[in-house]
Amino acid sequence: MSKKPRVFSREFKLMVVRRLLAGEKMSVVAQETQVLRKDLYIWRDRYRTGGAEALRGCGRPRKGETAVAAAKAGTSAEGAAEEPGAARRRMAELERKIGQQQVELDFFRQALRQVEATRRPSDGPGVRGSIRSSKR
């Protein structure tokens, strides 16, 4: 028989996430609470993006729950319309993040080119590779 999945309260999840954000090690918290590290990472990430409300449930929403949540937020269940100012701020934040990632990519590409340029050539007859073979 399969075990029934454990259900944790929002308060328990919040307590665990606060411990993680305070700097406790993930493996220690997982062992003490007997919760999978995978779940702890999920809870922490959800808390970072949506706060305590995001820790509500981690499964499939109950029938009609989506419509109720959308009604509380003031949107329809099908299309969640953001207020224009919030959407613009979110777009600006994402564009900054993309720009930062592009700068990092350019840096690592240049570093890779420099590393490849400093390697000794390993092709051609009689030329040894840059490192010795592990075969004896």
DSSP file (Angstrom, degrees, kcal/mol; ACC not computed):
  #  RESIDUE AA STRUCTURE BP1 BP2  ACC     N-H-->O    O-->H-N    N-H-->O    O-->H-N    TCO  KAPPA ALPHA  PHI   PSI    X-CA   Y-CA   Z-CA
    1    1 A M              0   0    0      0, 0.0     2,-0.3     0, 0.0     0, 0.0   0.000 360.0 360.0 360.0 147.3    0.0    0.0    0.0
    2    2 A S        -     0   0    0      1,-0.1     2,-0.1     0, 0.0     0, 0.0  -0.627 360.0-111.5 -89.3 149.6    1.1    3.5   -0.7
    3    3 A K        -     0   0    0     -2,-0.3    -1,-0.1     1,-0.1     3,-0.0  -0.471  29.5-112.4 -77.0 149.1    1.5    6.1    2.1
    4    4 A K        -     0   0    0     -2,-0.1    -1,-0.1     1,-0.1     2,-0.0  -0.659  41.0-106.4 -77.6 133.6   -0.9    9.0    2.3
    5    5 A P        -     0   0    0      0, 0.0     2,-0.2     0, 0.0    -1,-0.1  -0.321  34.7-112.8 -64.4 143.3    1.0   12.3    1.6
    6    6 A R        -     0   0    0     -3,-0.0     2,-0.5     1,-0.0    -3,-0.0  -0.510  24.7-148.8 -76.1 143.4    1.6   14.5    4.6
    7    7 A V        -     0   0    0     -2,-0.2     2,-0.4    50,-0.0    50,-0.0  -0.962  10.9-159.6-115.6 128.5   -0.2   17.8    4.7
    8    8 A F        -     0   0    0     -2,-0.5     2,-0.1     1,-0.0    -2,-0.0  -0.852  16.5-120.8-111.1 143.1    1.4   20.7    6.5
    9    9 A S     >  -     0   0    0     -2,-0.4     4,-2.3     1,-0.1     5,-0.2  -0.351  25.0-115.2 -74.9 159.9   -0.2   23.8    7.8
   10   10 A R  H  > S+     0   0    0      1,-0.2     4,-2.8     2,-0.2     5,-0.2   0.875 117.1  56.0 -62.7 -36.9    0.7   27.2    6.6
   11   11 A E  H  > S+     0   0    0      2,-0.2     4,-2.3     1,-0.2    -1,-0.2   0.904 107.5  48.1 -62.9 -41.3    2.0   28.1   10.1
   12   12 A F  H  > S+     0   0    0      2,-0.2     4,-2.3     1,-0.2    -2,-0.2   0.935 113.4  47.3 -63.5 -46.4    4.4   25.1   10.1
   13   13 A K  H  X S+     0   0    0     -4,-2.3     4,-2.8     1,-0.2    -2,-0.2   0.911 112.1  50.5 -61.2 -42.6    5.6   26.0    6.6
   14   14 A L  H  X S+     0   0    0     -4,-2.8     4,-2.3     1,-0.2    -1,-0.2   0.899 109.5  50.6 -63.3 -41.5    6.1   29.6    7.6
   15   15 A M  H  X S+     0   0    0     -4,-2.3     4,-1.6     2,-0.2    -1,-0.2   0.910 112.9  46.3 -62.2 -42.8    8.1   28.5   10.7
   16   16 A V  H  X S+     0   0    0     -4,-2.3     4,-2.1     2,-0.2    -2,-0.2   0.921 112.0  50.2 -66.7 -44.4   10.3   26.3    8.6
   17   17 A V  H  X S+     0   0    0     -4,-2.8     4,-2.8     1,-0.2     5,-0.2   0.890 107.8  53.4 -63.3 -39.5   10.9   29.0    6.0
   18   18 A R  H  X S+     0   0    0     -4,-2.3     4,-1.4     1,-0.2    -1,-0.2   0.883 107.5  51.7 -63.5 -37.0   11.8   31.5    8.6
   19   19 A R  H  <>S+     0   0    0     -4,-1.6     5,-1.9     2,-0.2     4,-0.4   0.919 111.3  47.6 -62.6 -42.6   14.4   29.1   10.0
   20   20 A L  H ><5S+     0   0    0     -4,-2.1     3,-1.4     1,-0.2    -2,-0.2   0.919 111.8  48.8 -65.2 -43.4   15.9   28.7    6.5
   21   21 A L  H 3<5S+     0   0    0     -4,-2.8    -1,-0.2     1,-0.3    -2,-0.2   0.740 102.9  62.9 -69.5 -21.9   15.9   32.5    5.9
   22   22 A A  T 3<5S-     0   0    0     -4,-1.4    -1,-0.3    -5,-0.2    -2,-0.2   0.593 127.5 -97.0 -77.3 -10.4   17.6   33.0    9.2
   23   23 A G  T < 5S+     0   0    0     -3,-1.4    -3,-0.2    -4,-0.4    -2,-0.1   0.467  71.6 147.7 112.7   2.2   20.5   31.0    7.9
   24   24 A E      < -     0   0    0     -5,-1.9    -1,-0.3     1,-0.1     2,-0.1  -0.405  56.7 -98.1 -68.9 148.9   20.0   27.4    9.2
   25   25 A K     >  -     0   0    0      1,-0.1     4,-2.2    -2,-0.1     5,-0.2  -0.410  22.3-131.3 -70.9 142.1   21.2   24.7    6.8
   26   26 A M  H  > S+     0   0    0      1,-0.2     4,-2.5     2,-0.2     5,-0.2   0.897 105.7  50.8 -58.8 -44.9   18.7   23.1    4.6
   27   27 A S  H  > S+     0   0    0      1,-0.2     4,-2.1     2,-0.2    -1,-0.2   0.871 109.8  50.0 -66.6 -36.2   19.8   19.5    5.5
   28   28 A V  H  > S+     0   0    0      2,-0.2     4,-2.5     1,-0.2    -1,-0.2   0.937 113.1  45.4 -67.0 -46.3   19.6   20.2    9.2
   29   29 A V  H  X S+     0   0    0     -4,-2.2     4,-2.5     1,-0.2     5,-0.2   0.906 112.7  52.0 -63.6 -41.1   16.1   21.7    9.0
   30   30 A A  H  X>S+     0   0    0     -4,-2.5     5,-1.3    -5,-0.2     4,-1.3   0.905 112.0  45.8 -62.1 -41.7   15.0   18.8    6.7
   31   31 A Q  H  <5S+     0   0    0     -4,-2.1    -2,-0.2     2,-0.2    -1,-0.2   0.913 114.4  46.9 -69.1 -42.3   16.2   16.2    9.1
   32   32 A E  H  <5S+     0   0    0     -4,-2.5    -2,-0.2     1,-0.2    -1,-0.2   0.883 121.8  35.3 -68.2 -37.8   14.7   17.8   12.2
   33   33 A T  H  <5S-     0   0    0     -4,-2.5    -1,-0.2    -5,-0.2    -2,-0.2   0.584 101.7-130.9 -91.7 -10.6   11.3   18.4   10.6
   34   34 A Q  T  <5 +     0   0    0     -4,-1.3     2,-0.4     1,-0.2    -3,-0.2   0.914  61.0 136.2  56.5  46.9   11.4   15.2    8.6
   35   35 A V      < -     0   0    0     -5,-1.3    -1,-0.2    -6,-0.2    -2,-0.2  -0.955  63.0-101.2-119.5 141.3   10.4   17.1    5.4
   36   36 A L     >  -     0   0    0     -2,-0.4     4,-1.8     1,-0.1     3,-0.4  -0.322  23.4-129.4 -61.3 141.3   12.0   16.4    2.1
   37   37 A R  H  > S+     0   0    0      1,-0.2     4,-2.5     2,-0.2     5,-0.2   0.864 109.0  61.8 -59.8 -35.1   14.6   19.0    1.1
   38   38 A K  H  > S+     0   0    0      1,-0.2     4,-1.9     2,-0.2    -1,-0.2   0.909 104.7  46.8 -56.5 -43.7   12.9   19.3   -2.2
   39   39 A D  H  > S+     0   0    0     -3,-0.4     4,-2.8     2,-0.2    -1,-0.2   0.877 109.2  54.4 -67.5 -37.5    9.8   20.5   -0.5
   40   40 A L  H  X S+     0   0    0     -4,-1.8     4,-2.7     2,-0.2    -2,-0.2   0.908 107.6  49.8 -63.4 -41.2   11.8   22.9    1.7
   41   41 A Y  H  X S+     0   0    0     -4,-2.5     4,-2.6     2,-0.2     5,-0.2   0.915 111.8  49.3 -61.8 -42.3   13.3   24.5   -1.4
   42   42 A I  H  X S+     0   0    0     -4,-1.9     4,-2.6    -5,-0.2     5,-0.2   0.940 112.0  47.4 -62.7 -47.4    9.8   24.8   -2.9
   43   43 A W  H  X S+     0   0    0     -4,-2.8     4,-2.4     1,-0.2    -2,-0.2   0.929 112.9  49.1 -60.2 -45.8    8.4   26.4    0.2
   44   44 A R  H  X S+     0   0    0     -4,-2.7     4,-2.2     1,-0.2    -1,-0.2   0.918 112.9  46.7 -61.0 -44.9   11.3   28.9    0.5
   45   45 A D  H  X S+     0   0    0     -4,-2.6     4,-1.9     1,-0.2    -1,-0.2   0.897 112.4  49.9 -66.2 -40.1   11.0   29.9   -3.2
   46   46 A R  H  X S+     0   0    0     -4,-2.6     4,-2.9    -5,-0.2     5,-0.4   0.894 110.5  50.6 -64.5 -38.9    7.3   30.4   -2.9
   47   47 A Y  H  X S+     0   0    0     -4,-2.4     4,-2.3    -5,-0.2    -2,-0.2   0.910 109.1  51.7 -64.6 -41.0    7.7   32.5    0.2
   48   48 A R  H  < S+     0   0    0     -4,-2.2    -1,-0.2     1,-0.2    -2,-0.2   0.871 118.3  36.8 -64.0 -36.3   10.2   34.7   -1.6
   49   49 A T  H  < S+     0   0    0     -4,-1.9    -2,-0.2    -5,-0.1    -1,-0.2   0.846 137.0  12.8 -86.7 -34.3    8.0   35.3   -4.5
   50   50 A G  H  < S-     0   0    0     -4,-2.9     3,-0.5     1,-0.3     4,-0.4   0.399  92.1-133.2-128.1   4.4    4.6   35.5   -2.9
   51   51 A G    ><  -     0   0    0     -4,-2.3     3,-1.0    -5,-0.4     4,-0.4  -0.275  62.4 -31.7  74.8-163.6    5.0   35.8    0.9
   52   52 A A  G >  S+     0   0    0      1,-0.3     3,-1.3     2,-0.2    -1,-0.2   0.809 133.7  63.5 -64.0 -31.4    3.1   33.8    3.5
   53   53 A E  G >  S+     0   0    0     -3,-0.5     3,-1.3     1,-0.3    -1,-0.3   0.818  94.3  61.9 -63.5 -29.9    0.0   33.7    1.3
   54   54 A A  G <  S+     0   0    0     -3,-1.0    -1,-0.3    -4,-0.4     3,-0.2   0.655  91.7  67.1 -71.2 -14.5    2.0   31.6   -1.3
   55   55 A L  G <  S+     0   0    0     -3,-1.3    -1,-0.3    -4,-0.4    -2,-0.2   0.338  73.0 105.0 -86.2   8.2    2.5   28.9    1.3
   56   56 A R  S <  S-     0   0    0     -3,-1.3     2,-0.4     1,-0.2    -1,-0.2   0.971  88.5 -11.6 -55.5 -72.3   -1.2   28.0    1.3
   57   57 A G        -     0   0    0     -3,-0.2    -1,-0.2     2,-0.1   -48,-0.0  -0.972  44.5-163.5-137.2 148.7   -1.4   24.8   -0.7
   58   58 A C        +     0   0    0     -2,-0.4     2,-0.2    -3,-0.1    -1,-0.1   0.155  68.2  66.0-116.0  18.0    1.0   22.9   -2.8
   59   59 A G  S    S-     0   0    0      1,-0.1    -2,-0.1     3,-0.0     3,-0.0  -0.400  98.8 -47.1-122.3-160.9   -1.4   20.6   -4.6
   60   60 A R        -     0   0    0     -2,-0.2    -1,-0.1     1,-0.1    -2,-0.1  -0.562  66.2-111.5 -72.0 131.6   -4.1   20.7   -7.1
   61   61 A P        -     0   0    0      0, 0.0     3,-0.1     0, 0.0    -1,-0.1  -0.337  34.2-107.4 -66.5 147.2   -6.7   23.4   -6.2
   62   62 A R    >>  -     0   0    0      1,-0.2     3,-2.2     2,-0.1     4,-0.6  -0.264  51.3 -73.3 -69.0 161.6  -10.1   22.1   -5.0
   63   63 A K  T 34 S+     0   0    0      1,-0.3    -1,-0.2     2,-0.1     0, 0.0  -0.339 121.0   6.6 -58.7 127.0  -13.0   22.5   -7.3
   64   64 A G  T 3> S+     0   0    0     -3,-0.1     4,-1.6    -2,-0.1    -1,-0.3   0.323  97.8 110.1  83.9  -8.4  -14.1   26.2   -7.4
   65   65 A E  H <> S+     0   0    0     -3,-2.2     4,-2.4     1,-0.2     5,-0.2   0.850  73.6  55.6 -68.8 -33.8  -11.1   27.3   -5.4
   66   66 A T  H  X S+     0   0    0     -4,-0.6     4,-2.2     1,-0.2    -1,-0.2   0.907 107.8  47.9 -65.5 -41.8   -9.5   29.1   -8.4
   67   67 A A  H  > S+     0   0    0      2,-0.2     4,-2.1     1,-0.2    -1,-0.2   0.879 111.7  50.2 -67.5 -37.4  -12.6   31.2   -9.0
   68   68 A V  H  X S+     0   0    0     -4,-1.6     4,-2.0     2,-0.2    -2,-0.2   0.926 111.6  47.6 -66.4 -44.5  -12.9   32.2   -5.4
   69   69 A A  H  X S+     0   0    0     -4,-2.4     4,-1.7     1,-0.2    -2,-0.2   0.892 112.6  49.5 -64.2 -39.5   -9.2   33.2   -5.2
   70   70 A A  H  X>S+     0   0    0     -4,-2.2     5,-2.7     1,-0.2     4,-0.9   0.882 108.7  52.7 -67.3 -37.4   -9.6   35.2   -8.5
   71   71 A A  H  <5S+     0   0    0     -4,-2.1     3,-0.4     1,-0.2    -2,-0.2   0.886 107.9  51.3 -65.4 -38.0  -12.7   36.9   -7.1
   72   72 A K  H  <5S+     0   0    0     -4,-2.0    -1,-0.2     1,-0.2    -2,-0.2   0.875 111.1  48.4 -64.3 -36.3  -10.8   38.0   -4.0
   73   73 A A  H  <5S-     0   0    0     -4,-1.7    -1,-0.2    -5,-0.2    -2,-0.2   0.622 117.0-115.6 -80.2 -12.1   -8.0   39.4   -6.1
   74   74 A G  T  <5S+     0   0    0     -4,-0.9     2,-0.3    -3,-0.4    -3,-0.2   0.738  79.0 102.3  86.2  23.7  -10.5   41.2   -8.3
   75   75 A T  S   <S-     0   0    0     -5,-2.7    -1,-0.3    -6,-0.1     2,-0.2  -0.813  74.1 -98.7-129.6 171.2   -9.9   39.4  -11.5
   76   76 A S        -     0   0    0      3,-0.8     5,-0.1    -2,-0.3    -9,-0.0  -0.548  30.6-119.9 -86.5 159.6  -11.5   36.6  -13.6
   77   77 A A  S    S+     0   0    0     -2,-0.2     3,-0.2     1,-0.2    -1,-0.1   0.807 109.4  49.2 -69.0 -29.1  -10.3   33.1  -13.3
   78   78 A E  S    S+     0   0    0      1,-0.3     2,-0.5   -11,-0.0    -1,-0.2   0.963 120.9  22.2 -77.8 -52.9   -9.4   32.9  -17.0
   79   79 A G        -     0   0    0      2,-0.0     2,-0.9     0, 0.0    -3,-0.8  -0.942  67.9-152.3-124.2 113.2   -7.4   36.1  -17.5
   80   80 A A        -     0   0    0     -2,-0.5     2,-0.6    -3,-0.2    -3,-0.1  -0.733  15.9-158.8 -85.4 109.6   -5.7   37.8  -14.6
   81   81 A A        -     0   0    0     -2,-0.9     2,-0.2    -5,-0.1    -2,-0.0  -0.798   5.4-153.4 -94.1 120.6   -5.4   41.5  -15.5
   82   82 A E        -     0   0    0     -2,-0.6     3,-0.0     1,-0.1     0, 0.0  -0.477  28.6 -97.6 -84.8 160.2   -2.8   43.4  -13.6
   83   83 A E     >  -     0   0    0     -2,-0.2     4,-2.1     1,-0.1     3,-0.4  -0.577  38.2-117.5 -72.9 144.2   -2.9   47.0  -13.0
   84   84 A P  H  > S+     0   0    0      0, 0.0     4,-2.3     0, 0.0     5,-0.2   0.845 110.8  52.4 -57.7 -39.6   -0.9   48.9  -15.6
   85   85 A G  H  > S+     0   0    0      1,-0.2     4,-2.2     2,-0.2     5,-0.2   0.907 110.4  47.7 -64.2 -41.3    1.7   50.4  -13.2
   86   86 A A  H  > S+     0   0    0     -3,-0.4     4,-2.4     1,-0.2    -1,-0.2   0.890 111.4  51.2 -66.9 -38.9    2.4   47.0  -11.6
   87   87 A A  H  X S+     0   0    0     -4,-2.1     4,-2.5     2,-0.2    -2,-0.2   0.906 110.2  49.1 -64.9 -41.0    2.8   45.4  -15.0
   88   88 A R  H  X S+     0   0    0     -4,-2.3     4,-2.5     2,-0.2    -2,-0.2   0.913 111.4  49.0 -65.7 -41.6    5.3   48.1  -16.1
   89   89 A R  H  X S+     0   0    0     -4,-2.2     4,-2.4     2,-0.2    -2,-0.2   0.915 111.7  49.4 -63.5 -41.5    7.3   47.7  -13.0
   90   90 A R  H  X S+     0   0    0     -4,-2.4     4,-2.4     2,-0.2    -2,-0.2   0.911 111.1  49.4 -63.7 -42.2    7.4   44.0  -13.4
   91   91 A M  H  X S+     0   0    0     -4,-2.5     4,-2.5     2,-0.2    -2,-0.2   0.913 110.9  49.8 -63.3 -42.4    8.5   44.4  -17.1
   92   92 A A  H  X S+     0   0    0     -4,-2.5     4,-2.2     2,-0.2    -2,-0.2   0.906 110.9  50.2 -62.7 -41.0   11.3   46.8  -16.1
   93   93 A E  H  X S+     0   0    0     -4,-2.4     4,-2.1     1,-0.2    -2,-0.2   0.919 112.3  46.7 -62.7 -43.9   12.5   44.4  -13.4
   94   94 A L  H  X S+     0   0    0     -4,-2.4     4,-2.4     1,-0.2    -2,-0.2   0.878 110.5  52.5 -67.4 -37.4   12.6   41.5  -15.9
   95   95 A E  H  X S+     0   0    0     -4,-2.5     4,-2.4     2,-0.2    -1,-0.2   0.894 109.1  50.1 -65.4 -39.1   14.4   43.6  -18.5
   96   96 A R  H  X S+     0   0    0     -4,-2.2     4,-2.4     2,-0.2    -2,-0.2   0.912 110.6  50.2 -62.8 -41.5   17.0   44.6  -15.9
   97   97 A K  H  X S+     0   0    0     -4,-2.1     4,-2.3     2,-0.2    -2,-0.2   0.905 110.3  49.3 -64.5 -40.9   17.4   40.9  -15.0
   98   98 A I  H  X S+     0   0    0     -4,-2.4     4,-2.2     2,-0.2    -1,-0.2   0.911 110.5  51.3 -63.7 -42.2   17.8   40.0  -18.7
   99   99 A G  H  X S+     0   0    0     -4,-2.4     4,-2.1     1,-0.2    -2,-0.2   0.914 109.8  49.2 -61.0 -43.2   20.4   42.7  -19.2
  100  100 A Q  H  X S+     0   0    0     -4,-2.4     4,-2.1     1,-0.2    -1,-0.2   0.900 110.5  50.6 -63.4 -40.8   22.4   41.5  -16.2
  101  101 A Q  H  X S+     0   0    0     -4,-2.3     4,-2.4     1,-0.2    -1,-0.2   0.872 108.6  52.5 -64.9 -36.4   22.3   37.9  -17.5
  102  102 A Q  H  X S+     0   0    0     -4,-2.2     4,-2.5     2,-0.2    -1,-0.2   0.900 107.9  50.9 -66.5 -40.3   23.5   39.2  -20.9
  103  103 A V  H  X S+     0   0    0     -4,-2.1     4,-2.2     1,-0.2    -2,-0.2   0.918 111.7  48.2 -61.4 -43.3   26.5   40.9  -19.2
  104  104 A E  H  X S+     0   0    0     -4,-2.1     4,-2.5     2,-0.2    -2,-0.2   0.901 110.4  51.1 -65.1 -40.8   27.3   37.7  -17.4
  105  105 A L  H  X S+     0   0    0     -4,-2.4     4,-2.5     2,-0.2    -2,-0.2   0.929 110.0  49.4 -60.9 -45.5   27.1   35.7  -20.6
  106  106 A D  H  X S+     0   0    0     -4,-2.5     4,-2.3     1,-0.2    -1,-0.2   0.910 110.7  51.0 -60.6 -42.2   29.4   38.1  -22.4
  107  107 A F  H  X S+     0   0    0     -4,-2.2     4,-2.3     1,-0.2    -2,-0.2   0.939 112.6  44.7 -60.4 -48.2   31.9   37.9  -19.5
  108  108 A F  H  X S+     0   0    0     -4,-2.5     4,-2.3     1,-0.2    -1,-0.2   0.847 110.9  53.7 -70.1 -32.5   32.0   34.1  -19.5
  109  109 A R  H  X S+     0   0    0     -4,-2.5     4,-2.3    -5,-0.2    -1,-0.2   0.933 110.9  46.7 -63.7 -44.1   32.2   33.8  -23.3
  110  110 A Q  H  X S+     0   0    0     -4,-2.3     4,-2.1     1,-0.2    -2,-0.2   0.907 111.9  50.5 -64.3 -41.5   35.3   36.1  -23.2
  111  111 A A  H  X S+     0   0    0     -4,-2.3     4,-2.2     1,-0.2    -1,-0.2   0.898 109.9  50.7 -62.8 -40.3   36.8   34.1  -20.4
  112  112 A L  H  X S+     0   0    0     -4,-2.3     4,-2.6     1,-0.2    -1,-0.2   0.903 108.3  52.2 -64.7 -41.0   36.3   30.9  -22.3
  113  113 A R  H  X S+     0   0    0     -4,-2.3     4,-2.0     1,-0.2    -1,-0.2   0.909 110.2  48.7 -60.9 -41.1   37.9   32.4  -25.4
  114  114 A Q  H  X S+     0   0    0     -4,-2.1     4,-1.5     2,-0.2    -1,-0.2   0.898 111.4  49.0 -67.2 -39.7   40.9   33.4  -23.3
  115  115 A V  H  X S+     0   0    0     -4,-2.2     4,-0.8     1,-0.2     3,-0.2   0.921 112.3  48.2 -65.1 -43.4   41.2   29.9  -21.8
  116  116 A E  H  < S+     0   0    0     -4,-2.6     3,-0.4     1,-0.2    -1,-0.2   0.848 109.1  54.3 -66.3 -32.8   41.0   28.2  -25.1
  117  117 A A  H  < S+     0   0    0     -4,-2.0    -1,-0.2     1,-0.2    -2,-0.2   0.820 106.8  51.0 -70.3 -30.8   43.6   30.6  -26.6
  118  118 A T  H  < S+     0   0    0     -4,-1.5    -1,-0.2    -3,-0.2    -2,-0.2   0.610  88.2 102.1 -84.8 -11.4   46.1   29.7  -23.9
  119  119 A R  S  < S-     0   0    0     -4,-0.8     3,-0.0    -3,-0.4    -3,-0.0  -0.400  79.7-113.1 -69.3 148.4   45.8   26.0  -24.3
  120  120 A R        -     0   0    0      1,-0.1    10,-0.3    -2,-0.1     2,-0.1  -0.576  40.2 -98.4 -76.8 146.0   48.5   24.2  -26.2
  121  121 A P        -     0   0    0      0, 0.0    -1,-0.1     0, 0.0     7,-0.0  -0.408  35.2-172.9 -65.0 140.0   47.4   22.8  -29.6
  122  122 A S        +     0   0    0     -2,-0.1     2,-0.3     7,-0.1     7,-0.1   0.216  54.0  88.6-119.4  13.1   46.6   19.1  -29.3
  123  123 A D        +     0   0    0      5,-0.1     5,-0.0     2,-0.1     0, 0.0  -0.778  58.8  57.2-111.3 159.8   46.0   18.3  -33.0
  124  124 A G  S >  S-     0   0    0     -2,-0.3     3,-1.2     3,-0.1     2,-0.2  -0.130  91.6 -55.1 105.4 157.0   48.5   17.3  -35.6
  125  125 A P  T 3  S+     0   0    0      0, 0.0     3,-0.1     0, 0.0    -2,-0.1  -0.474 119.7   4.7 -71.5 131.6   50.9   14.4  -35.9
  126  126 A G  T 3  S+     0   0    0      1,-0.2     2,-0.5    -2,-0.2    -3,-0.1   0.487  93.5 129.7  80.1   4.3   53.3   14.0  -33.0
  127  127 A V    <   -     0   0    0     -3,-1.2    -1,-0.2    -5,-0.1     2,-0.2  -0.802  52.0-136.8 -95.5 128.8   51.9   16.8  -30.9
  128  128 A R        -     0   0    0     -2,-0.5    -5,-0.1     1,-0.1     4,-0.1  -0.520  22.7-111.1 -80.1 150.5   51.1   16.0  -27.3
  129  129 A G        -     0   0    0      2,-0.2    -1,-0.1    -2,-0.2    -7,-0.1  -0.121  33.3 -99.4 -70.5 175.8   47.9   17.1  -25.7
  130  130 A S  S    S+     0   0    0    -10,-0.3     2,-0.3     2,-0.1    -1,-0.1   0.727 107.9  34.7 -74.5 -20.1   47.7   19.8  -23.0
  131  131 A I  S    S-     0   0    0      0, 0.0    -2,-0.2     0, 0.0     2,-0.1  -0.954  91.6-104.3-131.3 154.8   47.4   17.1  -20.3
  132  132 A R        -     0   0    0     -2,-0.3     2,-0.1     1,-0.1    -2,-0.1  -0.429  39.0-106.7 -76.1 150.4   48.9   13.7  -20.0
  133  133 A S        -     0   0    0      1,-0.1    -1,-0.1    -2,-0.1     0, 0.0  -0.445  15.9-134.7 -71.6 147.1   46.8   10.6  -20.5
  134  134 A S  S    S+     0   0    0     -2,-0.1     2,-0.2     2,-0.0    -1,-0.1   0.579  78.9 101.0 -80.3  -8.2   45.8    8.7  -17.5
  135  135 A K              0   0    0      1,-0.1    -2,-0.1     0, 0.0     0, 0.0  -0.547 360.0 360.0 -75.6 141.9   46.7    5.4  -19.3
  136  136 A R              0   0    0     -2,-0.2    -1,-0.1     0, 0.0    -2,-0.0   0.411 360.0 360.0-102.9 360.0   50.1    4.0  -18.4
